[in-house]
Amino acid sequence: MTRDVAGIGLGLRYDLATELLERTPKNIAWLEIHPENYIDRGGRYQEMLDLAREDWPVITHGLSSCLGALEPFDASYLKELGTFLRDLEIPWHSEHLCLGGVDDRFFHDLLPLPFTEEAAAIASQRLIEMRDAIGVPLALENASYYAPQGPDGLAEADFVVEVLEKADAKLLLDVNNIYVNGRNFDFDPKLYIDKIPMERVVQIHVAGHFVRDDGLRIDTHGEPVPDDVYELLDYTLRKTGPVPVLLERDNNVPPLDELLSEIDELWTIYRNATGVGDAR
Amino acid sequence: MLADHAKAIHRVCFGSEPSEADLELLGSRERWLVYRDLVRNRLNHVIGVALARTKNAIGEEVFQRAVDEWFSTGGPTTRYLRYVPSELAEFAIPIWQRTEAPWVADLAGYEITAWEIRYGPPNPTPSHEFAFDRRPVLATAVKVLRLAYPVHNEPAPGAGYEPDPTILCLYRDKNHKAIPRKLNPLAADLLDAWRAGDQTVAESVQQVAAAHKTQIGPDFIEKLSTLIADFLNRGILLGGQDPPP
């Protein structure tokens, strides 16, 4: 049995949790968590998750099983993850299309894959393996990147589509990542969106990012969502229809009321673009 | 090849100095150094939060030297960010034992234990009430620390610690904080026996009392009852379970 996830959600983060769980704002329709922060963990995190589930559907977004690694999956971890996810009654789980570690060492950050046929084949095979192991639907998320790709690879959108189609997978479409990549590497984010098979999109992420003095944009999730990202979200939702949208805010977390204003803005865009949508 | 690309990224992020050959292979020196900073900054942050007092005590430069040396061994083997400070501590404490004031290793051990207590696994659910003829069930987040220096106390500014052997039980309280409680040697051994969980309370009390050459008389029973009541009240002891068949 899964719980319905629709409308605008927010990432459940430690810095926000006390006020969020006390006020349970009605304009937040669901919450997203990173399972790595909760698996086999008691104390405040266990309490946060238990309280959150009383008021919201919860879905999950992984950080550590990135789909581009070369080493075999840790089977015991996938078993533990699968049990955790099924207990949460989630409709799908998501992971990043990136490199999260090498030789069983973890970067704890999302490093870019080369956009090559070889990397697409490896990532799609891993996605299938992981999906089978955890026993719940698995969506991949397009990642941000800051280093230029080699000359012999695919365009990023073509790379993402290649993995999606090889694995017959769902997509968590991060519009902020597309915007950041577009600005850093001088492509039109809307042309990227146009290449995505919209029937595969099950969820959208939006966030703010940091602009360095040299102009490089870093996907920090530590700033308000900029107007250009709101506009790209509107453009995307008009194509996807009413898929759930998550506001990611992981760093430099402001007072909850500031985030609720951003959530309201997202609802306005969501309703205008899709013609549907009520908060809880 | 993806394998070459991945290994070059790994060396750039965790090597003591990124090689020009790796940066050239990856294609953009400046941008891959951005990644090196992002990866290391995130790990440095969580390590610095977990070991804040140790870092302050030995100074940022000495602390960072140990962290950088640990990075150069290949980086974290854990997928859980919360366990990264424990991996660093396992590497760095033996170094600090050799190079820093004698109480620094105790301080780092105390801090990392408190960190692990805060973020430790959920508690088990006991099947029975606590009873002497049952095996005790303890909270998961409980550890016994035997220290040569009382590092759970804040030192005077700029001062260290004088030797003062101290045994602490560190446990997670109802507000999810790691709390130290002083123990005498017999109580510490009892708690260790209960954490092992393979004897009934009565069996472990008899064994530990005998090891300490202590008579189980009225005084002992009264102190034991007080200790058990305190452990139950603090959530260190949760209940009991049947002996194994």
Interface residues (C-beta under 8 A of the other chain):
Chain A: E36 N37 I39 D40 R41 G42 G43 R44 Y45 Q46 E47 L63 S64 S65 G68 A69 L70 D74 Y77 L99 G101 V102 D103 D104 R105 F106 F107 H108 D109 L111 L113 P114 T116 E118 A119 I122 Y146 A147 P148 Q149 G150 L216 I218
Chain B: M1 L2 A3 H5 A6 K7 I9 H10 C13 F14 L26 G27 S28 R31 W32 V34 Y35 L38 V39 R42 L43 G74 G75 P76 T77 T78 R79 Y80 L81 R82 V84 R118 Y119 G120 P121 P122 N123 T140 A141 R172 H176
